[in-house]
Amino acid sequence: MHPHSATIDNGPQILACLVLGFGVCWALIGIILRRAEQKQGFERAKDYHHGHKAPIPRLGGVAMASAFVTVALAIALCTTVSGSAQDELGVIVFSSLAMFFLGLWDDLRSLSAKFKLAIQIAIASAVYFSNIRIELFRDPLSGTDLQLGAFGYLATVLWLVSLTNLINLIDGIDGLAGGIGLMLMLLMANLGATDHLDFCTLLAIGVAGALLGFLKFNYPPARIYMGDGGAYFLGFLIGILSIVNSNKGTVAAALIAPAFALALPIVDVSLAILRRGARGLPVFRPDQKHIHHHLITLGISRERTLLNLYTVSLLCLFLALCVFCLQGRMLPLFTGLLFLVLLVAGHLSGFTRNWYEVGSQLGQSLRLRKETRYALTLDRWFMLEAERRSRLEDLLEDYQFVVRKLGFARLHLTLPNGVAHTWQNEGFDPHTTPHRQAAHEISDGTVVELTAATQKMPDPLFTLLGDLAAEMWYKAAQRHRLVSAKNQPLAATDGPADKGAASPPTTPTITEPSPPDSLVSRTIYH
Amino acid sequence: MTIMKNEGNGGAGDEGKEPLPAARPAQILVVDDDSEVVNSIVRALEHLGHVAASCGHAQDAMDVVARQKIDLLLVDYRMPDMTGLDLVTLLRAEGCQLPIIMMTGHFATEERVPAEQLAIHSILHKPISLPMLARVLEELGLAVREV
């Protein structure tokens, strides 16, 4: 018997895992939604870049992870899992849960990108030292195996961390990450099953069931999101299951097949990294220029956008299955076919224009780098001010300064409570000066509208600086809120003092510790 | 083709200086090939108290401007037969002095728009919100209902 295998009767077991995963996830989401309706506070304001509108709970991942644990327990209790397989199952369950909790933590309290990356690397390293690792690399052309040795550690960590973040990066529209996750879980189930039906297959089937339950609520218009918790969990699970499968003799194919199936998000994220890198932005900074944003701005409905992306992903999945069935043989042919699929899809959606523009925009982007550097410096200053300012009015004044420094002529800021602020640069007359306007809607309901004279700010610069400025406000307001909440108890004892910006950081003094939503009346700054 | 001159409706260089008559609803033409965008903008304009018509092609827009009394043009940058910029250049060459607002998508990597030469009042980046539309109409001296 294969060491990983569990003694099982295939059909009923598969069905049981599917139903169990679906049932637990579906029921839990029902409970979460009911709770969320009762208590709106149990959710963090969503990311500025996630293109969703109404406040919707981000706890879908909780239901998914719970379903996953239930299925894993059921497998451990109801099937005979051999000793080494039991250890492996334990590593998969605990590491996936660790990744899930990291994401959930980020959902509840925004964590810094470096901290998240460090923890992800730590979890991936723990997996490596628990003997789930990429050890071999098979040259797809010659078919010879290379022992990776110490590079195996790098390959394992890179693979797990990349997949964990990949799913999170494409989780921008309803149903996309869940749908692609479902396809991948079915692929995983297939990869496990072709060798011998074992716990990996059952686990993948269970999570596929959970994803079906999740998609019932996440299909547009979504009532729940998977959140960073769900996305980390799903991406990591795809990564670790494919490594476990690859250890069963199908080395190359088990790793290449998921990479094929994930071709769409991989290409999309690679382009995003190129785009940001060229402009001098941090490469992992999210933006609203992913392929799904592109389709939506073309005027295609969310549902049709999703169905188009599903179709492309299904084609990639089909090629992935072909690669796997042929054990990595004819890989160059399938790679060519994959590129063809992506190119045709890109052309049909008009997205190739953007691909071609990556090259032509490179020179332009290099020119934008200087502006980007300046904006990022202002950003750092503004974030520090956000911590020091006790009153939102003061923060608004700082923001007005930032916006002016960036070269904008006018700012309209509408807060989530509907209160609006307007600032206009002296000397700017909208009646006589041709200008550009753009509204940046942040998912907590804030709208940042920016205006600039066309002569002063041509398009690529206007879009870049507008995105950065809107994001700056979102991050600073969030930081300000956190710091204010932390300092609030001190304020009661400290009594009135001067504005926080001038106070030493060790003695936070707050004059009016009012929550941001209640504070501002309609103000016009000049 | 003769383009009707909308005298008194604000000119190429002086929009805003002589505001459009505020009492009556303005006739606004929206030129965009994207029906979803057009529908939402037309609805928004009607909500603001104006009369809006639309066409999906630049050529149709030229015909409408020639035949009907239009107070304001909203033109999309990217269209199938010609760019919005080409349309505005043609209209201005024909002597049309209507106030023009250009709309552009997030992905339109437009060339530098000679907004001054073509007397384009403003460029609105999509997605276009109701308050943004209201503000730009106010700048042009058009009355708007409370948003």
Interface residues (C-beta under 8 A of the other chain):
Chain A: Q288 K289 H293 H294 T297 L298 G299 S301 N354 E357 Q361 H412 T414 P430 H431 T432 P434 H435 R436 Q437 A438 A439 E441 V447 E449 T454 Q455 P458 D459 P460 F462 T463 G466
Chain B: E15 G16 K17 D34 S35 E36 V37 T104 G105 H106 F107 A108 T109 E110 R112 V113 A115 E116 A119 I120 H121 S122 I123 L124 H125 K126 P127 I128 S129 P131 M132 R135 V136 E139
